[in-house]
């Protein structure tokens, strides 16, 4: 099974800096059965960090299986949210931009 660390390294390669132009947001990922991490985006630059960020714009709460499914495109993020596999706290509309920032 793919690990959280594998997903993080894949995200670096998929990052669409053009879609992040002018953005200044932090996506916190709270992984219920794995390591937490965050993505800080500032005007096209990407910073990935382990643990908890002090001031996330949105926090996404899920298990590793859901994270892998969403990030590989096997699971639709909105369907995972509606099914209760994914919870969001903070700016929920910001979560919808992940597909643009990290295209398949």
C-alpha positions in Angstrom: 0.0 0.0 0.0 1.1 3.5 -0.7 2.3 5.5 2.3 1.7 9.1 3.3 5.4 9.7 2.5 4.9 8.3 -1.0 1.9 10.6 -1.6 3.9 13.6 -0.4 6.7 12.9 -2.8 4.3 12.4 -5.6 2.6 15.7 -4.8 5.9 17.6 -5.3 6.1 16.3 -8.9 2.4 17.0 -9.7 2.4 20.6 -8.4 1.0 23.1 -10.9 2.7 26.4 -10.0 0.6 28.4 -12.5 -2.6 27.4 -10.7 -1.0 28.6 -7.4 -0.1 32.1 -8.7 -1.3 34.7 -6.2 -2.4 32.1 -3.6 -1.3 32.2 0.0 -2.9 29.2 1.7 -2.1 26.3 3.9 -3.7 22.9 3.5 -3.4 20.8 6.6 -3.8 17.0 6.2 -4.8 15.2 9.4 -4.3 11.5 8.6 -6.2 9.4 11.2 -4.0 6.3 10.8 -0.7 8.0 9.6 1.5 11.0 9.8 0.0 14.5 9.6 1.5 16.9 7.1 0.7 20.3 5.5 1.1 22.1 2.2 1.9 25.8 2.4 1.4 27.6 -0.9 2.6 31.2 -1.4 2.4 32.8 -4.8 3.3 29.7 -6.9 5.8 28.2 -4.4 5.2 25.0 -2.6 6.4 24.0 0.9 5.6 20.6 2.3 6.0 20.0 6.0 5.5 17.3 8.6 3.1 17.7 11.5 0.7 20.5 12.3 0.9 24.0 10.9 0.1 26.9 13.3 -2.5 28.5 11.1 -4.0 26.3 8.3 -6.5 27.7 5.9 -8.3 24.4 5.6 -7.8 21.1 7.5 -8.7 17.8 5.7 -9.2 14.8 8.0 -9.2 11.3 6.5 -7.4 8.0 6.7 -4.5 6.9 4.5 -6.7 4.8 2.2 -8.9 7.9 1.4 -5.8 10.1 0.9 -4.3 7.7 -1.6 -7.6 7.3 -3.4 -8.1 11.0 -3.7 -4.5 11.9 -4.7 -4.3 9.1 -7.3 -7.7 10.0 -8.8 -9.3 6.6 -7.9 -11.6 8.4 -5.5 -13.5 11.6 -6.2 -12.8 14.0 -3.3 -16.4 15.3 -3.3 -17.8 11.8 -3.2 -15.4 10.9 -0.3 -16.7 14.1 1.5 -20.3 13.2 1.0 -19.7 9.6 2.1 -18.1 10.8 5.4 -14.6 9.5 4.5 -13.2 13.0 4.3 -14.0 15.9 6.6 -13.0 19.5 6.2 -12.6 22.3 8.7 -12.0 25.9 7.8 -12.3 27.2 4.2 -14.0 24.2 2.6 -14.2 25.8 -0.8 -10.4 26.0 -0.8 -10.3 22.2 -0.7 -11.9 22.1 -4.1 -8.8 23.7 -5.6 -6.6 20.7 -4.8 -7.4 19.2 -8.2 -6.1 22.3 -10.0 -3.0 22.5 -7.9 -2.2 18.8 -8.2 -3.6 17.5 -11.5 -3.6 13.8 -12.3 
